[in-house]
């Protein structure tokens, strides 16, 4: 959502946000409402970037419903905190 705010502040008129849960939480919903209130069109789609069929579905929806895709920020991750001495490659 920080990237989405950053892009909207710099003139992105339309954003497509994808996450495994879609909107997911009240905090996310509030952030999306804030972006929309500033005039940014926001589409939220549920999908897992590790599943090819989810990514294909999202790209098809972008092609049919949105402006041409101009860029992608990939920020998905799994966080497994540990001491540095216990981490492996």
mmCIF file as gemmi writes it, N, C-alpha and C atoms, coordinates in Angstrom:
data_model
loop_
_atom_site.group_PDB
_atom_site.id
_atom_site.type_symbol
_atom_site.label_atom_id
_atom_site.label_alt_id
_atom_site.label_comp_id
_atom_site.label_asym_id
_atom_site.label_entity_id
_atom_site.label_seq_id
_atom_site.pdbx_PDB_ins_code
_atom_site.Cartn_x
_atom_site.Cartn_y
_atom_site.Cartn_z
_atom_site.occupancy
_atom_site.B_iso_or_equiv
_atom_site.pdbx_formal_charge
_atom_site.auth_seq_id
_atom_site.auth_asym_id
_atom_site.pdbx_PDB_model_num
ATOM 1 N N . UNK Axp A 1 ? 0.819 -1.198 0 1 0 ? 1 A 1
ATOM 2 C CA . UNK Axp A 1 ? 0 0 0 1 0 ? 1 A 1
ATOM 3 C C . UNK Axp A 1 ? 0.859 1.257 0 1 0 ? 1 A 1
ATOM 4 N N . UNK Axp A 2 ? 2.043 1.166 0.567 1 0 ? 2 A 1
ATOM 5 C CA . UNK Axp A 2 ? 2.959 2.311 0.538 1 0 ? 2 A 1
ATOM 6 C C . UNK Axp A 2 ? 3.362 2.609 -0.899 1 0 ? 2 A 1
ATOM 7 N N . UNK Axp A 3 ? 3.64 1.579 -1.683 1 0 ? 3 A 1
ATOM 8 C CA . UNK Axp A 3 ? 3.958 1.777 -3.109 1 0 ? 3 A 1
ATOM 9 C C . UNK Axp A 3 ? 2.766 2.381 -3.838 1 0 ? 3 A 1
ATOM 10 N N . UNK Axp A 4 ? 1.579 1.916 -3.523 1 0 ? 4 A 1
ATOM 11 C CA . UNK Axp A 4 ? 0.368 2.442 -4.175 1 0 ? 4 A 1
ATOM 12 C C . UNK Axp A 4 ? 0.203 3.927 -3.864 1 0 ? 4 A 1
ATOM 13 N N . UNK Axp A 5 ? 0.401 4.304 -2.608 1 0 ? 5 A 1
ATOM 14 C CA . UNK Axp A 5 ? 0.312 5.723 -2.243 1 0 ? 5 A 1
ATOM 15 C C . UNK Axp A 5 ? 1.365 6.533 -2.99 1 0 ? 5 A 1
ATOM 16 N N . UNK Axp A 6 ? 2.575 6.008 -3.035 1 0 ? 6 A 1
ATOM 17 C CA . UNK Axp A 6 ? 3.686 6.685 -3.71 1 0 ? 6 A 1
ATOM 18 C C . UNK Axp A 6 ? 3.358 6.917 -5.185 1 0 ? 6 A 1
ATOM 19 N N . UNK Axp A 7 ? 2.834 5.883 -5.845 1 0 ? 7 A 1
ATOM 20 C CA . UNK Axp A 7 ? 2.491 6.02 -7.262 1 0 ? 7 A 1
ATOM 21 C C . UNK Axp A 7 ? 1.353 7.015 -7.464 1 0 ? 7 A 1
ATOM 22 N N . UNK Axp A 8 ? 0.337 6.954 -6.614 1 0 ? 8 A 1
ATOM 23 C CA . UNK Axp A 8 ? -0.796 7.878 -6.727 1 0 ? 8 A 1
ATOM 24 C C . UNK Axp A 8 ? -0.333 9.321 -6.52 1 0 ? 8 A 1
ATOM 25 N N . UNK Axp A 9 ? 0.555 9.539 -5.575 1 0 ? 9 A 1
ATOM 26 C CA . UNK Axp A 9 ? 1.069 10.885 -5.322 1 0 ? 9 A 1
ATOM 27 C C . UNK Axp A 9 ? 1.855 11.429 -6.507 1 0 ? 9 A 1
ATOM 28 N N . UNK Axp A 10 ? 2.358 10.547 -7.344 1 0 ? 10 A 1
ATOM 29 C CA . UNK Axp A 10 ? 3.145 10.944 -8.507 1 0 ? 10 A 1
ATOM 30 C C . UNK Axp A 10 ? 2.343 10.865 -9.801 1 0 ? 10 A 1
ATOM 31 N N . UNK Axp A 11 ? 1.024 10.763 -9.673 1 0 ? 11 A 1
ATOM 32 C CA . UNK Axp A 11 ? 0.183 10.893 -10.84 1 0 ? 11 A 1
ATOM 33 C C . UNK Axp A 11 ? -0.408 9.641 -11.428 1 0 ? 11 A 1
ATOM 34 N N . UNK Axp A 12 ? -0.182 8.484 -10.808 1 0 ? 12 A 1
ATOM 35 C CA . UNK Axp A 12 ? -0.82 7.273 -11.331 1 0 ? 12 A 1
ATOM 36 C C . UNK Axp A 12 ? -2.329 7.427 -11.189 1 0 ? 12 A 1
ATOM 37 N N . UNK Axp A 13 ? -3.032 7.418 -12.291 1 0 ? 13 A 1
ATOM 38 C CA . UNK Axp A 13 ? -4.479 7.6 -12.251 1 0 ? 13 A 1
ATOM 39 C C . UNK Axp A 13 ? -5.246 6.326 -12.027 1 0 ? 13 A 1
ATOM 40 N N . UNK Axp A 14 ? -4.572 5.186 -12.236 1 0 ? 14 A 1
ATOM 41 C CA . UNK Axp A 14 ? -5.245 3.897 -12.09 1 0 ? 14 A 1
ATOM 42 C C . UNK Axp A 14 ? -4.254 2.878 -11.548 1 0 ? 14 A 1
ATOM 43 N N . UNK Axp A 15 ? -4.673 2.143 -10.543 1 0 ? 15 A 1
ATOM 44 C CA . UNK Axp A 15 ? -3.837 1.111 -9.934 1 0 ? 15 A 1
ATOM 45 C C . UNK Axp A 15 ? -4.614 -0.193 -9.848 1 0 ? 15 A 1
ATOM 46 N N . UNK Axp A 16 ? -3.928 -1.296 -10.101 1 0 ? 16 A 1
ATOM 47 C CA . UNK Axp A 16 ? -4.49 -2.622 -9.868 1 0 ? 16 A 1
ATOM 48 C C . UNK Axp A 16 ? -3.635 -3.253 -8.775 1 0 ? 16 A 1
ATOM 49 N N . UNK Axp A 17 ? -4.261 -3.578 -7.665 1 0 ? 17 A 1
ATOM 50 C CA . UNK Axp A 17 ? -3.569 -4.184 -6.539 1 0 ? 17 A 1
ATOM 51 C C . UNK Axp A 17 ? -3.982 -5.639 -6.442 1 0 ? 17 A 1
ATOM 52 N N . UNK Axp A 18 ? -2.993 -6.517 -6.292 1 0 ? 18 A 1
ATOM 53 C CA . UNK Axp A 18 ? -3.267 -7.952 -6.22 1 0 ? 18 A 1
ATOM 54 C C . UNK Axp A 18 ? -2.664 -8.503 -4.939 1 0 ? 18 A 1
ATOM 55 N N . UNK Axp A 19 ? -3.455 -9.27 -4.227 1 0 ? 19 A 1
ATOM 56 C CA . UNK Axp A 19 ? -2.946 -9.981 -3.057 1 0 ? 19 A 1
ATOM 57 C C . UNK Axp A 19 ? -3.716 -11.278 -2.915 1 0 ? 19 A 1
ATOM 58 N N . UNK Axp A 20 ? -3.183 -12.184 -2.118 1 0 ? 20 A 1
ATOM 59 C CA . UNK Axp A 20 ? -3.861 -13.47 -1.961 1 0 ? 20 A 1
ATOM 60 C C . UNK Axp A 20 ? -5.256 -13.325 -1.374 1 0 ? 20 A 1
ATOM 61 N N . UNK Axp A 21 ? -5.459 -12.331 -0.499 1 0 ? 21 A 1
ATOM 62 C CA . UNK Axp A 21 ? -6.754 -12.176 0.17 1 0 ? 21 A 1
ATOM 63 C C . UNK Axp A 21 ? -7.619 -11.088 -0.437 1 0 ? 21 A 1
ATOM 64 N N . UNK Axp A 22 ? -7.16 -10.376 -1.433 1 0 ? 22 A 1
ATOM 65 C CA . UNK Axp A 22 ? -7.916 -9.238 -1.935 1 0 ? 22 A 1
ATOM 66 C C . UNK Axp A 22 ? -7.81 -8.098 -0.941 1 0 ? 22 A 1
ATOM 67 N N . UNK Axp A 23 ? -8.915 -7.449 -0.617 1 0 ? 23 A 1
ATOM 68 C CA . UNK Axp A 23 ? -8.868 -6.317 0.31 1 0 ? 23 A 1
ATOM 69 C C . UNK Axp A 23 ? -8.416 -6.773 1.692 1 0 ? 23 A 1
ATOM 70 N N . UNK Axp A 24 ? -9.001 -7.792 2.244 1 0 ? 24 A 1
ATOM 71 C CA . UNK Axp A 24 ? -8.477 -8.419 3.445 1 0 ? 24 A 1
ATOM 72 C C . UNK Axp A 24 ? -8.749 -7.787 4.795 1 0 ? 24 A 1
ATOM 73 N N . UNK Axp A 25 ? -8.441 -6.517 5.011 1 0 ? 25 A 1
ATOM 74 C CA . UNK Axp A 25 ? -8.565 -5.938 6.346 1 0 ? 25 A 1
ATOM 75 C C . UNK Axp A 25 ? -9.173 -4.54 6.286 1 0 ? 25 A 1
ATOM 76 N N . UNK Axp A 26 ? -9.623 -4.081 7.44 1 0 ? 26 A 1
ATOM 77 C CA . UNK Axp A 26 ? -10.166 -2.72 7.526 1 0 ? 26 A 1
ATOM 78 C C . UNK Axp A 26 ? -9.095 -1.682 7.185 1 0 ? 26 A 1
ATOM 79 N N . UNK Axp A 27 ? -7.868 -1.927 7.616 1 0 ? 27 A 1
ATOM 80 C CA . UNK Axp A 27 ? -6.768 -1 7.324 1 0 ? 27 A 1
ATOM 81 C C . UNK Axp A 27 ? -6.551 -0.882 5.819 1 0 ? 27 A 1
ATOM 82 N N . UNK Axp A 28 ? -6.577 -2.004 5.135 1 0 ? 28 A 1
ATOM 83 C CA . UNK Axp A 28 ? -6.415 -1.998 3.68 1 0 ? 28 A 1
ATOM 84 C C . UNK Axp A 28 ? -7.579 -1.284 3.019 1 0 ? 28 A 1
ATOM 85 N N . UNK Axp A 29 ? -8.777 -1.557 3.479 1 0 ? 29 A 1
ATOM 86 C CA . UNK Axp A 29 ? -9.967 -0.907 2.933 1 0 ? 29 A 1
ATOM 87 C C . UNK Axp A 29 ? -9.88 0.61 3.111 1 0 ? 29 A 1
ATOM 88 N N . UNK Axp A 30 ? -9.449 1.056 4.279 1 0 ? 30 A 1
ATOM 89 C CA . UNK Axp A 30 ? -9.304 2.495 4.535 1 0 ? 30 A 1
ATOM 90 C C . UNK Axp A 30 ? -8.27 3.122 3.61 1 0 ? 30 A 1
ATOM 91 N N . UNK Axp A 31 ? -7.146 2.436 3.402 1 0 ? 31 A 1
ATOM 92 C CA . UNK Axp A 31 ? -6.096 2.96 2.526 1 0 ? 31 A 1
ATOM 93 C C . UNK Axp A 31 ? -6.594 3.072 1.086 1 0 ? 31 A 1
ATOM 94 N N . UNK Axp A 32 ? -7.366 2.083 0.64 1 0 ? 32 A 1
ATOM 95 C CA . UNK Axp A 32 ? -7.913 2.108 -0.719 1 0 ? 32 A 1
ATOM 96 C C . UNK Axp A 32 ? -8.927 3.237 -0.859 1 0 ? 32 A 1
ATOM 97 N N . UNK Axp A 33 ? -9.767 3.407 0.154 1 0 ? 33 A 1
ATOM 98 C CA . UNK Axp A 33 ? -10.725 4.517 0.141 1 0 ? 33 A 1
ATOM 99 C C . UNK Axp A 33 ? -10.007 5.861 0.055 1 0 ? 33 A 1
ATOM 100 N N . UNK Axp A 34 ? -8.888 5.993 0.765 1 0 ? 34 A 1
ATOM 101 C CA . UNK Axp A 34 ? -8.099 7.226 0.732 1 0 ? 34 A 1
ATOM 102 C C . UNK Axp A 34 ? -7.551 7.482 -0.678 1 0 ? 34 A 1
ATOM 103 N N . UNK Axp A 35 ? -7.054 6.438 -1.33 1 0 ? 35 A 1
ATOM 104 C CA . UNK Axp A 35 ? -6.549 6.585 -2.703 1 0 ? 35 A 1
ATOM 105 C C . UNK Axp A 35 ? -7.671 7.01 -3.64 1 0 ? 35 A 1
ATOM 106 N N . UNK Axp A 36 ? -8.811 6.382 -3.502 1 0 ? 36 A 1
ATOM 107 C CA . UNK Axp A 36 ? -9.953 6.717 -4.357 1 0 ? 36 A 1
ATOM 108 C C . UNK Axp A 36 ? -10.432 8.142 -4.112 1 0 ? 36 A 1
ATOM 109 N N . UNK Axp A 37 ? -10.411 8.582 -2.858 1 0 ? 37 A 1
ATOM 110 C CA . UNK Axp A 37 ? -10.832 9.939 -2.526 1 0 ? 37 A 1
ATOM 111 C C . UNK Axp A 37 ? -9.919 10.981 -3.176 1 0 ? 37 A 1
ATOM 112 N N . UNK Axp A 38 ? -8.686 10.596 -3.445 1 0 ? 38 A 1
ATOM 113 C CA . UNK Axp A 38 ? -7.729 11.496 -4.106 1 0 ? 38 A 1
ATOM 114 C C . UNK Axp A 38 ? -7.828 11.425 -5.629 1 0 ? 38 A 1
ATOM 115 N N . UNK Axp A 39 ? -8.772 10.618 -6.123 1 0 ? 39 A 1
ATOM 116 C CA . UNK Axp A 39 ? -9.007 10.567 -7.557 1 0 ? 39 A 1
ATOM 117 C C . UNK Axp A 39 ? -8.354 9.422 -8.299 1 0 ? 39 A 1
ATOM 118 N N . UNK Axp A 40 ? -7.752 8.484 -7.59 1 0 ? 40 A 1
ATOM 119 C CA . UNK Axp A 40 ? -7.11 7.343 -8.237 1 0 ? 40 A 1
ATOM 120 C C . UNK Axp A 40 ? -8.113 6.206 -8.374 1 0 ? 40 A 1
ATOM 121 N N . UNK Axp A 41 ? -8.221 5.643 -9.574 1 0 ? 41 A 1
ATOM 122 C CA . UNK Axp A 41 ? -9.057 4.46 -9.772 1 0 ? 41 A 1
ATOM 123 C C . UNK Axp A 41 ? -8.279 3.263 -9.236 1 0 ? 41 A 1
ATOM 124 N N . UNK Axp A 42 ? -8.87 2.53 -8.312 1 0 ? 42 A 1
ATOM 125 C CA . UNK Axp A 42 ? -8.193 1.387 -7.689 1 0 ? 42 A 1
ATOM 126 C C . UNK Axp A 42 ? -9.035 0.134 -7.906 1 0 ? 42 A 1
ATOM 127 N N . UNK Axp A 43 ? -8.413 -0.895 -8.47 1 0 ? 43 A 1
ATOM 128 C CA . UNK Axp A 43 ? -9.03 -2.204 -8.623 1 0 ? 43 A 1
ATOM 129 C C . UNK Axp A 43 ? -8.238 -3.167 -7.756 1 0 ? 43 A 1
ATOM 130 N N . UNK Axp A 44 ? -8.923 -3.925 -6.924 1 0 ? 44 A 1
ATOM 131 C CA . UNK Axp A 44 ? -8.264 -4.899 -6.052 1 0 ? 44 A 1
ATOM 132 C C . UNK Axp A 44 ? -8.682 -6.29 -6.494 1 0 ? 44 A 1
ATOM 133 N N . UNK Axp A 45 ? -7.695 -7.118 -6.79 1 0 ? 45 A 1
ATOM 134 C CA . UNK Axp A 45 ? -7.959 -8.479 -7.259 1 0 ? 45 A 1
ATOM 135 C C . UNK Axp A 45 ? -7.269 -9.481 -6.345 1 0 ? 45 A 1
ATOM 136 N N . UNK Axp A 46 ? -7.945 -10.574 -6.061 1 0 ? 46 A 1
ATOM 137 C CA . UNK Axp A 46 ? -7.364 -11.636 -5.251 1 0 ? 46 A 1
ATOM 138 C C . UNK Axp A 46 ? -6.658 -12.621 -6.168 1 0 ? 46 A 1
ATOM 139 N N . UNK Axp A 47 ? -5.465 -13.017 -5.764 1 0 ? 47 A 1
ATOM 140 C CA . UNK Axp A 47 ? -4.716 -14.003 -6.526 1 0 ? 47 A 1
ATOM 141 C C . UNK Axp A 47 ? -3.354 -14.214 -5.918 1 0 ? 47 A 1
ATOM 142 N N . UNK Axp A 48 ? -2.752 -15.328 -6.225 1 0 ? 48 A 1
ATOM 143 C CA . UNK Axp A 48 ? -1.44 -15.707 -5.709 1 0 ? 48 A 1
ATOM 144 C C . UNK Axp A 48 ? -0.443 -15.654 -6.864 1 0 ? 48 A 1
ATOM 145 N N . UNK Axp A 49 ? 0.583 -14.83 -6.749 1 0 ? 49 A 1
ATOM 146 C CA . UNK Axp A 49 ? 1.539 -14.682 -7.848 1 0 ? 49 A 1
ATOM 147 C C . UNK Axp A 49 ? 2.345 -15.951 -8.116 1 0 ? 49 A 1
ATOM 148 N N . UNK Axp A 50 ? 2.3 -16.919 -7.201 1 0 ? 50 A 1
ATOM 149 C CA . UNK Axp A 50 ? 3.002 -18.178 -7.45 1 0 ? 50 A 1
ATOM 150 C C . UNK Axp A 50 ? 2.151 -19.157 -8.258 1 0 ? 50 A 1
ATOM 151 N N . UNK Axp A 51 ? 0.897 -18.773 -8.541 1 0 ? 51 A 1
ATOM 152 C CA . UNK Axp A 51 ? -0.005 -19.627 -9.328 1 0 ? 51 A 1
ATOM 153 C C . UNK Axp A 51 ? -0.218 -18.999 -10.699 1 0 ? 51 A 1
ATOM 154 N N . UNK Axp A 52 ? 0.281 -19.649 -11.716 1 0 ? 52 A 1
ATOM 155 C CA . UNK Axp A 52 ? 0.217 -19.143 -13.081 1 0 ? 52 A 1
ATOM 156 C C . UNK Axp A 52 ? -1.206 -18.766 -13.495 1 0 ? 52 A 1
ATOM 157 N N . UNK Axp A 53 ? -2.19 -19.607 -13.142 1 0 ? 53 A 1
ATOM 158 C CA . UNK Axp A 53 ? -3.564 -19.336 -13.551 1 0 ? 53 A 1
ATOM 159 C C . UNK Axp A 53 ? -4.093 -18.051 -12.897 1 0 ? 53 A 1
ATOM 160 N N . UNK Axp A 54 ? -3.676 -17.746 -11.673 1 0 ? 54 A 1
ATOM 161 C CA . UNK Axp A 54 ? -4.098 -16.502 -11.027 1 0 ? 54 A 1
ATOM 162 C C . UNK Axp A 54 ? -3.516 -15.291 -11.749 1 0 ? 54 A 1
ATOM 163 N N . UNK Axp A 55 ? -2.24 -15.373 -12.082 1 0 ? 55 A 1
ATOM 164 C CA . UNK Axp A 55 ? -1.585 -14.261 -12.782 1 0 ? 55 A 1
ATOM 165 C C . UNK Axp A 55 ? -2.201 -14.074 -14.168 1 0 ? 55 A 1
ATOM 166 N N . UNK Axp A 56 ? -2.431 -15.162 -14.886 1 0 ? 56 A 1
ATOM 167 C CA . UNK Axp A 56 ? -3.066 -15.069 -16.202 1 0 ? 56 A 1
ATOM 168 C C . UNK Axp A 56 ? -4.448 -14.413 -16.104 1 0 ? 56 A 1
ATOM 169 N N . UNK Axp A 57 ? -5.24 -14.815 -15.101 1 0 ? 57 A 1
ATOM 170 C CA . UNK Axp A 57 ? -6.574 -14.244 -14.907 1 0 ? 57 A 1
ATOM 171 C C . UNK Axp A 57 ? -6.492 -12.738 -14.636 1 0 ? 57 A 1
ATOM 172 N N . UNK Axp A 58 ? -5.548 -12.328 -13.801 1 0 ? 58 A 1
ATOM 173 C CA . UNK Axp A 58 ? -5.395 -10.904 -13.486 1 0 ? 58 A 1
ATOM 174 C C . UNK Axp A 58 ? -4.992 -10.122 -14.734 1 0 ? 58 A 1
ATOM 175 N N . UNK Axp A 59 ? -4.056 -10.648 -15.515 1 0 ? 59 A 1
ATOM 176 C CA . UNK Axp A 59 ? -3.657 -9.946 -16.744 1 0 ? 59 A 1
ATOM 177 C C . UNK Axp A 59 ? -4.809 -9.863 -17.739 1 0 ? 59 A 1
ATOM 178 N N . UNK Axp A 60 ? -5.62 -10.909 -17.833 1 0 ? 60 A 1
ATOM 179 C CA . UNK Axp A 60 ? -6.792 -10.838 -18.717 1 0 ? 60 A 1
ATOM 180 C C . UNK Axp A 60 ? -7.758 -9.754 -18.251 1 0 ? 60 A 1
ATOM 181 N N . UNK Axp A 61 ? -7.96 -9.666 -16.948 1 0 ? 61 A 1
ATOM 182 C CA . UNK Axp A 61 ? -8.862 -8.642 -16.427 1 0 ? 61 A 1
ATOM 183 C C . UNK Axp A 61 ? -8.302 -7.241 -16.662 1 0 ? 61 A 1
ATOM 184 N N . UNK Axp A 62 ? -7.01 -7.077 -16.484 1 0 ? 62 A 1
ATOM 185 C CA . UNK Axp A 62 ? -6.384 -5.777 -16.765 1 0 ? 62 A 1
ATOM 186 C C . UNK Axp A 62 ? -6.574 -5.427 -18.24 1 0 ? 62 A 1
ATOM 187 N N . UNK Axp A 63 ? -6.325 -6.387 -19.118 1 0 ? 63 A 1
ATOM 188 C CA . UNK Axp A 63 ? -6.478 -6.139 -20.557 1 0 ? 63 A 1
ATOM 189 C C . UNK Axp A 63 ? -7.894 -5.708 -20.918 1 0 ? 63 A 1
ATOM 190 N N . UNK Axp A 64 ? -8.894 -6.274 -20.249 1 0 ? 64 A 1
ATOM 191 C CA . UNK Axp A 64 ? -10.275 -5.97 -20.632 1 0 ? 64 A 1
ATOM 192 C C . UNK Axp A 64 ? -10.875 -4.775 -19.899 1 0 ? 64 A 1
ATOM 193 N N . UNK Axp A 65 ? -10.406 -4.478 -18.682 1 0 ? 65 A 1
ATOM 194 C CA . UNK Axp A 65 ? -11.089 -3.477 -17.86 1 0 ? 65 A 1
ATOM 195 C C . UNK Axp A 65 ? -10.272 -2.236 -17.513 1 0 ? 65 A 1
ATOM 196 N N . UNK Axp A 66 ? -9 -2.21 -17.825 1 0 ? 66 A 1
ATOM 197 C CA . UNK Axp A 66 ? -8.141 -1.144 -17.317 1 0 ? 66 A 1
ATOM 198 C C . UNK Axp A 66 ? -7.359 -0.473 -18.445 1 0 ? 66 A 1
ATOM 199 N N . UNK Axp A 67 ? -6.694 0.613 -18.073 1 0 ? 67 A 1
ATOM 200 C CA . UNK Axp A 67 ? -5.764 1.26 -18.996 1 0 ? 67 A 1
ATOM 201 C C . UNK Axp A 67 ? -4.628 0.297 -19.315 1 0 ? 67 A 1
ATOM 202 N N . UNK Axp A 68 ? -3.873 0.538 -20.386 1 0 ? 68 A 1
ATOM 203 C CA . UNK Axp A 68 ? -2.738 -0.349 -20.68 1 0 ? 68 A 1
ATOM 204 C C . UNK Axp A 68 ? -1.766 -0.412 -19.498 1 0 ? 68 A 1
ATOM 205 N N . UNK Axp A 69 ? -1.265 -1.598 -19.227 1 0 ? 69 A 1
ATOM 206 C CA . UNK Axp A 69 ? -0.329 -1.812 -18.13 1 0 ? 69 A 1
ATOM 207 C C . UNK Axp A 69 ? 0.964 -1.06 -18.403 1 0 ? 69 A 1
ATOM 208 N N . UNK Axp A 70 ? 1.402 -0.268 -17.424 1 0 ? 70 A 1
ATOM 209 C CA . UNK Axp A 70 ? 2.605 0.543 -17.603 1 0 ? 70 A 1
ATOM 210 C C . UNK Axp A 70 ? 3.756 0.106 -16.702 1 0 ? 70 A 1
ATOM 211 N N . UNK Axp A 71 ? 3.492 -0.74 -15.732 1 0 ? 71 A 1
ATOM 212 C CA . UNK Axp A 71 ? 4.565 -1.173 -14.841 1 0 ? 71 A 1
ATOM 213 C C . UNK Axp A 71 ? 4.05 -2.131 -13.794 1 0 ? 71 A 1
ATOM 214 N N . UNK Axp A 72 ? 4.997 -2.819 -13.157 1 0 ? 72 A 1
ATOM 215 C CA . UNK Axp A 72 ? 4.66 -3.796 -12.125 1 0 ? 72 A 1
ATOM 216 C C . UNK Axp A 72 ? 5.618 -3.609 -10.954 1 0 ? 72 A 1
ATOM 217 N N . UNK Axp A 73 ? 5.08 -3.559 -9.756 1 0 ? 73 A 1
ATOM 218 C CA . UNK Axp A 73 ? 5.869 -3.627 -8.53 1 0 ? 73 A 1
ATOM 219 C C . UNK Axp A 73 ? 5.542 -4.966 -7.896 1 0 ? 73 A 1
ATOM 220 N N . UNK Axp A 74 ? 6.542 -5.802 -7.722 1 0 ? 74 A 1
ATOM 221 C CA . UNK Axp A 74 ? 6.326 -7.104 -7.091 1 0 ? 74 A 1
ATOM 222 C C . UNK Axp A 74 ? 6.858 -7.002 -5.671 1 0 ? 74 A 1
ATOM 223 N N . UNK Axp A 75 ? 5.97 -7.103 -4.698 1 0 ? 75 A 1
ATOM 224 C CA . UNK Axp A 75 ? 6.371 -6.939 -3.303 1 0 ? 75 A 1
ATOM 225 C C . UNK Axp A 75 ? 5.955 -8.117 -2.432 1 0 ? 75 A 1
ATOM 226 N N . UNK Axp A 76 ? 5.633 -9.232 -3.046 1 0 ? 76 A 1
ATOM 227 C CA . UNK Axp A 76 ? 5.233 -10.409 -2.275 1 0 ? 76 A 1
ATOM 228 C C . UNK Axp A 76 ? 6.459 -11.021 -1.608 1 0 ? 76 A 1
ATOM 229 N N . UNK Axp A 77 ? 6.235 -11.541 -0.409 1 0 ? 77 A 1
ATOM 230 C CA . UNK Axp A 77 ? 7.345 -12.184 0.295 1 0 ? 77 A 1
ATOM 231 C C . UNK Axp A 77 ? 6.817 -13.061 1.403 1 0 ? 77 A 1
ATOM 232 N N . UNK Axp A 78 ? 7.673 -13.928 1.874 1 0 ? 78 A 1
ATOM 233 C CA . UNK Axp A 78 ? 7.4 -14.706 3.065 1 0 ? 78 A 1
ATOM 234 C C . UNK Axp A 78 ? 8.468 -14.323 4.07 1 0 ? 78 A 1
ATOM 235 N N . UNK Axp A 79 ? 8.053 -13.908 5.242 1 0 ? 79 A 1
ATOM 236 C CA . UNK Axp A 79 ? 8.988 -13.468 6.264 1 0 ? 79 A 1
ATOM 237 C C . UNK Axp A 79 ? 9.16 -14.561 7.307 1 0 ? 79 A 1
ATOM 238 N N . UNK Axp A 80 ? 10.38 -15.044 7.429 1 0 ? 80 A 1
ATOM 239 C CA . UNK Axp A 80 ? 10.714 -16.04 8.443 1 0 ? 80 A 1
ATOM 240 C C . UNK Axp A 80 ? 11.885 -15.495 9.24 1 0 ? 80 A 1
ATOM 241 N N . UNK Axp A 81 ? 11.58 -14.683 10.24 1 0 ? 81 A 1
ATOM 242 C CA . UNK Axp A 81 ? 12.613 -14.061 11.055 1 0 ? 81 A 1
ATOM 243 C C . UNK Axp A 81 ? 13.442 -15.087 11.795 1 0 ? 81 A 1
ATOM 244 N N . UNK Axp A 82 ? 14.738 -14.775 11.928 1 0 ? 82 A 1
ATOM 245 C CA . UNK Axp A 82 ? 15.642 -15.607 12.695 1 0 ? 82 A 1
ATOM 246 C C . UNK Axp A 82 ? 16.921 -14.825 12.914 1 0 ? 82 A 1
ATOM 247 N N . UNK Axp A 83 ? 17.757 -15.309 13.794 1 0 ? 83 A 1
ATOM 248 C CA . UNK Axp A 83 ? 19.07 -14.71 13.952 1 0 ? 83 A 1
ATOM 249 C C . UNK Axp A 83 ? 19.865 -14.918 12.681 1 0 ? 83 A 1
ATOM 250 N N . UNK Axp A 84 ? 20.694 -13.947 12.34 1 0 ? 84 A 1
ATOM 251 C CA . UNK Axp A 84 ? 21.476 -14.054 11.115 1 0 ? 84 A 1
ATOM 252 C C . UNK Axp A 84 ? 22.295 -15.337 11.075 1 0 ? 84 A 1
ATOM 253 N N . UNK Axp A 85 ? 22.844 -15.747 12.193 1 0 ? 85 A 1
ATOM 254 C CA . UNK Axp A 85 ? 23.671 -16.948 12.227 1 0 ? 85 A 1
ATOM 255 C C . UNK Axp A 85 ? 22.885 -18.215 11.9 1 0 ? 85 A 1
ATOM 256 N N . UNK Axp A 86 ? 21.549 -18.142 11.977 1 0 ? 86 A 1
ATOM 257 C CA . UNK Axp A 86 ? 20.709 -19.31 11.698 1 0 ? 86 A 1
ATOM 258 C C . UNK Axp A 86 ? 20.097 -19.297 10.297 1 0 ? 86 A 1
ATOM 259 N N . UNK Axp A 87 ? 20.295 -18.223 9.545 1 0 ? 87 A 1
ATOM 260 C CA . UNK Axp A 87 ? 19.728 -18.13 8.21 1 0 ? 87 A 1
ATOM 261 C C . UNK Axp A 87 ? 20.608 -18.839 7.192 1 0 ? 87 A 1
ATOM 262 N N . UNK Axp A 88 ? 19.985 -19.411 6.184 1 0 ? 88 A 1
ATOM 263 C CA . UNK Axp A 88 ? 20.742 -20.016 5.089 1 0 ? 88 A 1
ATOM 264 C C . UNK Axp A 88 ? 20.374 -19.271 3.794 1 0 ? 88 A 1
ATOM 265 N N . UNK Axp A 89 ? 20.974 -19.666 2.716 1 0 ? 89 A 1
ATOM 266 C CA . UNK Axp A 89 ? 20.727 -19.018 1.438 1 0 ? 89 A 1
ATOM 267 C C . UNK Axp A 89 ? 19.269 -19.119 1.053 1 0 ? 89 A 1
